[in-house]
């Protein structure tokens, strides 16, 4: 019958390094499970907050394309190809602005395009939708949890390796003492 907490129970062969190793294993697994979960939740929450702030701060505005955009810049001619071009728009404060943004290829000068600006009227990328932001926050949270778990697991492995080296040193010293007594003496 297997006894619970066998590494901590009294045993004449148990060494101090065995007990330390048992506690290290327990601490590593607790940190991997609890710490990884907390790190993942915190990272996901922070990412979701940043992405929600982007959705709140950025707004679409109508702009006018100032130059013709060639049909295809790569020669492949895909429908969804986009290329940088200069556009003009009116910022929230009423000032006229120009800047470069990605537009569909084959668009003619004077065509209306939708661009995104921040509160200062600078061109920015389109913010992710709520669904895309949730997925991105989830991926970032999972990555943060896995990163912390990997770091803790790696540190635990290093500590266990050092304990194993210490255990081997103890065995070597004891064998040096006891080994000659067990040997056969020829004479």
LOTIVO-720258 format. One record per residue (C-alpha): residue number from 1; z, x, y; residue in one letter. Coordinates in steps of 0.001 Angstrom, whole numbers. Each point is the difference from the previous one (the first is absolute). Layout:
N
<pt><nr>NUM</nr><up>Z</up><east>X</east><north>Y</north><rest>a</rest></pt>
...
This chain:
187
<pt><nr>1</nr><up>0</up><east>0</east><north>0</north><rest>x</rest></pt>
<pt><nr>2</nr><up>-1005</up><east>1348</east><north>3399</north><rest>x</rest></pt>
<pt><nr>3</nr><up>2804</up><east>148</east><north>2532</north><rest>x</rest></pt>
<pt><nr>4</nr><up>-639</up><east>-1007</east><north>3601</north><rest>x</rest></pt>
<pt><nr>5</nr><up>264</up><east>2719</east><north>2631</north><rest>x</rest></pt>
<pt><nr>6</nr><up>-95</up><east>2611</east><north>-2731</north><rest>x</rest></pt>
<pt><nr>7</nr><up>-548</up><east>2846</east><north>2430</north><rest>x</rest></pt>
<pt><nr>8</nr><up>3308</up><east>-735</east><north>1737</north><rest>x</rest></pt>
<pt><nr>9</nr><up>2175</up><east>-538</east><north>-3044</north><rest>x</rest></pt>
<pt><nr>10</nr><up>2338</up><east>2687</east><north>-1256</north><rest>x</rest></pt>
<pt><nr>11</nr><up>-1688</up><east>2474</east><north>-2290</north><rest>x</rest></pt>
<pt><nr>12</nr><up>1066</up><east>3553</east><north>-863</north><rest>x</rest></pt>
<pt><nr>13</nr><up>-3625</up><east>1170</east><north>252</north><rest>x</rest></pt>
<pt><nr>14</nr><up>-578</up><east>-1578</east><north>3392</north><rest>x</rest></pt>
<pt><nr>15</nr><up>-342</up><east>2451</east><north>2835</north><rest>x</rest></pt>
<pt><nr>16</nr><up>380</up><east>-471</east><north>3710</north><rest>x</rest></pt>
<pt><nr>17</nr><up>-3779</up><east>340</east><north>480</north><rest>x</rest></pt>
<pt><nr>18</nr><up>-540</up><east>-2894</east><north>-2431</north><rest>x</rest></pt>
<pt><nr>19</nr><up>2153</up><east>-2301</east><north>2141</north><rest>x</rest></pt>
<pt><nr>20</nr><up>-1683</up><east>1216</east><north>3203</north><rest>x</rest></pt>
<pt><nr>21</nr><up>-3418</up><east>-618</east><north>-1532</north><rest>x</rest></pt>
<pt><nr>22</nr><up>992</up><east>-3524</east><north>-1018</north><rest>x</rest></pt>
<pt><nr>23</nr><up>1099</up><east>-777</east><north>3557</north><rest>x</rest></pt>
<pt><nr>24</nr><up>-3180</up><east>1543</east><north>1412</north><rest>x</rest></pt>
<pt><nr>25</nr><up>-2163</up><east>-2190</east><north>-2262</north><rest>x</rest></pt>
<pt><nr>26</nr><up>1967</up><east>-3089</east><north>1004</north><rest>x</rest></pt>
<pt><nr>27</nr><up>-219</up><east>849</east><north>3712</north><rest>x</rest></pt>
<pt><nr>28</nr><up>-3738</up><east>729</east><north>-213</north><rest>x</rest></pt>
<pt><nr>29</nr><up>-780</up><east>-3311</east><north>-1659</north><rest>x</rest></pt>
<pt><nr>30</nr><up>2213</up><east>-1916</east><north>2426</north><rest>x</rest></pt>
<pt><nr>31</nr><up>-1713</up><east>1678</east><north>2965</north><rest>x</rest></pt>
<pt><nr>32</nr><up>-3447</up><east>-559</east><north>-1499</north><rest>x</rest></pt>
<pt><nr>33</nr><up>613</up><east>-3714</east><north>-518</north><rest>x</rest></pt>
<pt><nr>34</nr><up>2122</up><east>-853</east><north>3035</north><rest>x</rest></pt>
<pt><nr>35</nr><up>-1291</up><east>2622</east><north>2434</north><rest>x</rest></pt>
<pt><nr>36</nr><up>-3634</up><east>-551</east><north>-933</north><rest>x</rest></pt>
<pt><nr>37</nr><up>369</up><east>-3743</east><north>445</north><rest>x</rest></pt>
<pt><nr>38</nr><up>1754</up><east>339</east><north>3352</north><rest>x</rest></pt>
<pt><nr>39</nr><up>-2501</up><east>2595</east><north>1254</north><rest>x</rest></pt>
<pt><nr>40</nr><up>-2907</up><east>-2204</east><north>-1067</north><rest>x</rest></pt>
<pt><nr>41</nr><up>1438</up><east>-3088</east><north>1683</north><rest>x</rest></pt>
<pt><nr>42</nr><up>799</up><east>1875</east><north>3215</north><rest>x</rest></pt>
<pt><nr>43</nr><up>-3447</up><east>1615</east><north>150</north><rest>x</rest></pt>
<pt><nr>44</nr><up>-1757</up><east>-3291</east><north>-740</north><rest>x</rest></pt>
<pt><nr>45</nr><up>2043</up><east>-1776</east><north>2670</north><rest>x</rest></pt>
<pt><nr>46</nr><up>-722</up><east>2690</east><north>2581</north><rest>x</rest></pt>
<pt><nr>47</nr><up>-3725</up><east>-8</east><north>-790</north><rest>x</rest></pt>
<pt><nr>48</nr><up>-129</up><east>-3788</east><north>173</north><rest>x</rest></pt>
<pt><nr>49</nr><up>1778</up><east>82</east><north>3365</north><rest>x</rest></pt>
<pt><nr>50</nr><up>-2442</up><east>2574</east><north>1415</north><rest>x</rest></pt>
<pt><nr>51</nr><up>-3009</up><east>-1963</east><north>-1233</north><rest>x</rest></pt>
<pt><nr>52</nr><up>1413</up><east>-3270</east><north>1384</north><rest>x</rest></pt>
<pt><nr>53</nr><up>509</up><east>1744</east><north>3357</north><rest>x</rest></pt>
<pt><nr>54</nr><up>-3644</up><east>1114</east><north>-92</north><rest>x</rest></pt>
<pt><nr>55</nr><up>-1146</up><east>-3580</east><north>-673</north><rest>x</rest></pt>
<pt><nr>56</nr><up>2155</up><east>-1216</east><north>2886</north><rest>x</rest></pt>
<pt><nr>57</nr><up>-1056</up><east>2703</east><north>2462</north><rest>x</rest></pt>
<pt><nr>58</nr><up>-3749</up><east>100</east><north>-625</north><rest>x</rest></pt>
<pt><nr>59</nr><up>-2422</up><east>-2649</east><north>1129</north><rest>x</rest></pt>
<pt><nr>60</nr><up>-3726</up><east>-588</east><north>-474</north><rest>x</rest></pt>
<pt><nr>61</nr><up>-2264</up><east>5</east><north>3042</north><rest>x</rest></pt>
<pt><nr>62</nr><up>-3702</up><east>-557</east><north>462</north><rest>x</rest></pt>
<pt><nr>63</nr><up>-1971</up><east>3089</east><north>898</north><rest>x</rest></pt>
<pt><nr>64</nr><up>-3662</up><east>705</east><north>662</north><rest>x</rest></pt>
<pt><nr>65</nr><up>-1924</up><east>2720</east><north>-1802</north><rest>x</rest></pt>
<pt><nr>66</nr><up>-1477</up><east>2430</east><north>2545</north><rest>x</rest></pt>
<pt><nr>67</nr><up>-2530</up><east>1814</east><north>-2228</north><rest>x</rest></pt>
<pt><nr>68</nr><up>-2265</up><east>-924</east><north>-2896</north><rest>x</rest></pt>
<pt><nr>69</nr><up>1350</up><east>996</east><north>-3383</north><rest>x</rest></pt>
<pt><nr>70</nr><up>-2655</up><east>1221</east><north>-2476</north><rest>x</rest></pt>
<pt><nr>71</nr><up>-576</up><east>-2088</east><north>-3117</north><rest>x</rest></pt>
<pt><nr>72</nr><up>1288</up><east>2659</east><north>-2385</north><rest>x</rest></pt>
<pt><nr>73</nr><up>1496</up><east>3373</east><north>731</north><rest>x</rest></pt>
<pt><nr>74</nr><up>130</up><east>1156</east><north>-3613</north><rest>x</rest></pt>
<pt><nr>75</nr><up>-3387</up><east>-1215</east><north>-1161</north><rest>x</rest></pt>
<pt><nr>76</nr><up>1582</up><east>-2144</east><north>-2719</north><rest>x</rest></pt>
<pt><nr>77</nr><up>-16</up><east>-3168</east><north>2094</north><rest>x</rest></pt>
<pt><nr>78</nr><up>3081</up><east>-1831</east><north>-1283</north><rest>x</rest></pt>
<pt><nr>79</nr><up>951</up><east>-3239</east><north>1729</north><rest>x</rest></pt>
<pt><nr>80</nr><up>3605</up><east>904</east><north>692</north><rest>x</rest></pt>
<pt><nr>81</nr><up>-690</up><east>3391</east><north>1539</north><rest>x</rest></pt>
<pt><nr>82</nr><up>1777</up><east>606</east><north>3293</north><rest>x</rest></pt>
<pt><nr>83</nr><up>-469</up><east>2766</east><north>2536</north><rest>x</rest></pt>
<pt><nr>84</nr><up>1763</up><east>984</east><north>3256</north><rest>x</rest></pt>
<pt><nr>85</nr><up>-1526</up><east>-1398</east><north>3195</north><rest>x</rest></pt>
<pt><nr>86</nr><up>992</up><east>-482</east><north>3644</north><rest>x</rest></pt>
<pt><nr>87</nr><up>1212</up><east>-3429</east><north>1084</north><rest>x</rest></pt>
<pt><nr>88</nr><up>1318</up><east>-1493</east><north>3244</north><rest>x</rest></pt>
<pt><nr>89</nr><up>2727</up><east>-2649</east><north>328</north><rest>x</rest></pt>
<pt><nr>90</nr><up>2458</up><east>-1446</east><north>2468</north><rest>x</rest></pt>
<pt><nr>91</nr><up>3636</up><east>917</east><north>-671</north><rest>x</rest></pt>
<pt><nr>92</nr><up>2905</up><east>-2419</east><north>319</north><rest>x</rest></pt>
<pt><nr>93</nr><up>766</up><east>1308</east><north>3509</north><rest>x</rest></pt>
<pt><nr>94</nr><up>-3567</up><east>-850</east><north>1133</north><rest>x</rest></pt>
<pt><nr>95</nr><up>-1275</up><east>3599</east><north>115</north><rest>x</rest></pt>
<pt><nr>96</nr><up>-3406</up><east>836</east><north>-1452</north><rest>x</rest></pt>
<pt><nr>97</nr><up>204</up><east>2497</east><north>-2882</north><rest>x</rest></pt>
<pt><nr>98</nr><up>-2423</up><east>1894</east><north>-2220</north><rest>x</rest></pt>
<pt><nr>99</nr><up>631</up><east>1750</east><north>-3285</north><rest>x</rest></pt>
<pt><nr>100</nr><up>-1377</up><east>779</east><north>-3435</north><rest>x</rest></pt>
<pt><nr>101</nr><up>590</up><east>-2145</east><north>-3050</north><rest>x</rest></pt>
<pt><nr>102</nr><up>-1653</up><east>-703</east><north>-3348</north><rest>x</rest></pt>
<pt><nr>103</nr><up>-2741</up><east>-2638</east><north>76</north><rest>x</rest></pt>
<pt><nr>104</nr><up>-2481</up><east>-1259</east><north>-2586</north><rest>x</rest></pt>
<pt><nr>105</nr><up>-3224</up><east>1983</east><north>-236</north><rest>x</rest></pt>
<pt><nr>106</nr><up>-3120</up><east>-1654</east><north>1364</north><rest>x</rest></pt>
<pt><nr>107</nr><up>1855</up><east>-1653</east><north>2892</north><rest>x</rest></pt>
<pt><nr>108</nr><up>-1896</up><east>-118</east><north>3313</north><rest>x</rest></pt>
<pt><nr>109</nr><up>1357</up><east>928</east><north>3444</north><rest>x</rest></pt>
<pt><nr>110</nr><up>1536</up><east>-2986</east><north>1784</north><rest>x</rest></pt>
<pt><nr>111</nr><up>1190</up><east>-1604</east><north>-3240</north><rest>x</rest></pt>
<pt><nr>112</nr><up>3558</up><east>-1344</east><north>10</north><rest>x</rest></pt>
<pt><nr>113</nr><up>2476</up><east>1732</east><north>-2311</north><rest>x</rest></pt>
<pt><nr>114</nr><up>3701</up><east>-561</east><north>-605</north><rest>x</rest></pt>
<pt><nr>115</nr><up>2281</up><east>2978</east><north>595</north><rest>x</rest></pt>
<pt><nr>116</nr><up>3763</up><east>315</east><north>-194</north><rest>x</rest></pt>
<pt><nr>117</nr><up>2162</up><east>1308</east><north>2822</north><rest>x</rest></pt>
<pt><nr>118</nr><up>3681</up><east>751</east><north>441</north><rest>x</rest></pt>
<pt><nr>119</nr><up>2141</up><east>-1224</east><north>2906</north><rest>x</rest></pt>
<pt><nr>120</nr><up>-1169</up><east>2917</east><north>2157</north><rest>x</rest></pt>
<pt><nr>121</nr><up>-3668</up><east>-967</east><north>-522</north><rest>x</rest></pt>
<pt><nr>122</nr><up>-850</up><east>2956</east><north>-2265</north><rest>x</rest></pt>
<pt><nr>123</nr><up>-2293</up><east>-487</east><north>-2989</north><rest>x</rest></pt>
<pt><nr>124</nr><up>1864</up><east>-75</east><north>-3288</north><rest>x</rest></pt>
<pt><nr>125</nr><up>-841</up><east>-850</east><north>-3587</north><rest>x</rest></pt>
<pt><nr>126</nr><up>285</up><east>-3548</east><north>-1248</north><rest>x</rest></pt>
<pt><nr>127</nr><up>3529</up><east>-642</east><north>-1296</north><rest>x</rest></pt>
<pt><nr>128</nr><up>346</up><east>-870</east><north>-3679</north><rest>x</rest></pt>
<pt><nr>129</nr><up>374</up><east>-3652</east><north>-923</north><rest>x</rest></pt>
<pt><nr>130</nr><up>3399</up><east>-1212</east><north>-1179</north><rest>x</rest></pt>
<pt><nr>131</nr><up>-1152</up><east>173</east><north>-3629</north><rest>x</rest></pt>
<pt><nr>132</nr><up>-1478</up><east>3480</east><north>335</north><rest>x</rest></pt>
<pt><nr>133</nr><up>3146</up><east>1146</east><north>1834</north><rest>x</rest></pt>
<pt><nr>134</nr><up>2191</up><east>-1341</east><north>-2815</north><rest>x</rest></pt>
<pt><nr>135</nr><up>-2044</up><east>1900</east><north>-2577</north><rest>x</rest></pt>
<pt><nr>136</nr><up>78</up><east>3181</east><north>2076</north><rest>x</rest></pt>
<pt><nr>137</nr><up>3759</up><east>-312</east><north>555</north><rest>x</rest></pt>
<pt><nr>138</nr><up>504</up><east>-558</east><north>-3736</north><rest>x</rest></pt>
<pt><nr>139</nr><up>-2058</up><east>3067</east><north>-899</north><rest>x</rest></pt>
<pt><nr>140</nr><up>1847</up><east>2142</east><north>2546</north><rest>x</rest></pt>
<pt><nr>141</nr><up>3357</up><east>-1299</east><north>-1262</north><rest>x</rest></pt>
<pt><nr>142</nr><up>-929</up><east>735</east><north>-3606</north><rest>x</rest></pt>
<pt><nr>143</nr><up>-1174</up><east>3492</east><north>985</north><rest>x</rest></pt>
<pt><nr>144</nr><up>3249</up><east>686</east><north>1872</north><rest>x</rest></pt>
<pt><nr>145</nr><up>2084</up><east>-1217</east><north>-2943</north><rest>x</rest></pt>
<pt><nr>146</nr><up>-1984</up><east>2105</east><north>-2454</north><rest>x</rest></pt>
<pt><nr>147</nr><up>196</up><east>3048</east><north>2284</north><rest>x</rest></pt>
<pt><nr>148</nr><up>3774</up><east>-238</east><north>243</north><rest>x</rest></pt>
<pt><nr>149</nr><up>326</up><east>-630</east><north>-3733</north><rest>x</rest></pt>
<pt><nr>150</nr><up>-2222</up><east>3009</east><north>-739</north><rest>x</rest></pt>
<pt><nr>151</nr><up>1982</up><east>2260</east><north>2310</north><rest>x</rest></pt>
<pt><nr>152</nr><up>3324</up><east>-1100</east><north>-1519</north><rest>x</rest></pt>
<pt><nr>153</nr><up>-1355</up><east>329</east><north>-3527</north><rest>x</rest></pt>
<pt><nr>154</nr><up>-1341</up><east>3496</east><north>793</north><rest>x</rest></pt>
<pt><nr>155</nr><up>3300</up><east>1093</east><north>1522</north><rest>x</rest></pt>
<pt><nr>156</nr><up>1822</up><east>-1357</east><north>-3047</north><rest>x</rest></pt>
<pt><nr>157</nr><up>-2332</up><east>1930</east><north>-2290</north><rest>x</rest></pt>
<pt><nr>158</nr><up>723</up><east>3221</east><north>1902</north><rest>x</rest></pt>
<pt><nr>159</nr><up>3761</up><east>-594</east><north>-249</north><rest>x</rest></pt>
<pt><nr>160</nr><up>-264</up><east>-739</east><north>-3723</north><rest>x</rest></pt>
<pt><nr>161</nr><up>-2104</up><east>3163</east><north>-497</north><rest>x</rest></pt>
<pt><nr>162</nr><up>2704</up><east>2056</east><north>1753</north><rest>x</rest></pt>
<pt><nr>163</nr><up>2672</up><east>-1618</east><north>-2186</north><rest>x</rest></pt>
<pt><nr>164</nr><up>-2045</up><east>821</east><north>-3101</north><rest>x</rest></pt>
<pt><nr>165</nr><up>-239</up><east>3630</east><north>1135</north><rest>x</rest></pt>
<pt><nr>166</nr><up>3772</up><east>37</east><north>459</north><rest>x</rest></pt>
<pt><nr>167</nr><up>493</up><east>-1571</east><north>-3445</north><rest>x</rest></pt>
<pt><nr>168</nr><up>-2272</up><east>2617</east><north>-1616</north><rest>x</rest></pt>
<pt><nr>169</nr><up>1956</up><east>2758</east><north>1769</north><rest>x</rest></pt>
<pt><nr>170</nr><up>3266</up><east>-1362</east><north>-1374</north><rest>x</rest></pt>
<pt><nr>171</nr><up>-1439</up><east>-205</east><north>-3521</north><rest>x</rest></pt>
<pt><nr>172</nr><up>-1311</up><east>3560</east><north>286</north><rest>x</rest></pt>
<pt><nr>173</nr><up>3411</up><east>1333</east><north>1067</north><rest>x</rest></pt>
<pt><nr>174</nr><up>1762</up><east>-1856</east><north>-2798</north><rest>x</rest></pt>
<pt><nr>175</nr><up>-2529</up><east>1141</east><north>-2583</north><rest>x</rest></pt>
<pt><nr>176</nr><up>481</up><east>3594</east><north>1149</north><rest>x</rest></pt>
<pt><nr>177</nr><up>3708</up><east>-435</east><north>-739</north><rest>x</rest></pt>
<pt><nr>178</nr><up>-213</up><east>-1998</east><north>-3245</north><rest>x</rest></pt>
<pt><nr>179</nr><up>-3289</up><east>1204</east><north>-1487</north><rest>x</rest></pt>
<pt><nr>180</nr><up>1153</up><east>3439</east><north>-1187</north><rest>x</rest></pt>
<pt><nr>181</nr><up>2871</up><east>-1571</east><north>-1951</north><rest>x</rest></pt>
<pt><nr>182</nr><up>-2448</up><east>-2085</east><north>-2014</north><rest>x</rest></pt>
<pt><nr>183</nr><up>-2288</up><east>2833</east><north>-872</north><rest>x</rest></pt>
<pt><nr>184</nr><up>11</up><east>1742</east><north>-3373</north><rest>x</rest></pt>
<pt><nr>185</nr><up>1343</up><east>3488</east><north>24</north><rest>x</rest></pt>
<pt><nr>186</nr><up>-1792</up><east>2368</east><north>-2248</north><rest>x</rest></pt>
<pt><nr>187</nr><up>1484</up><east>3209</east><north>-801</north><rest>x</rest></pt>
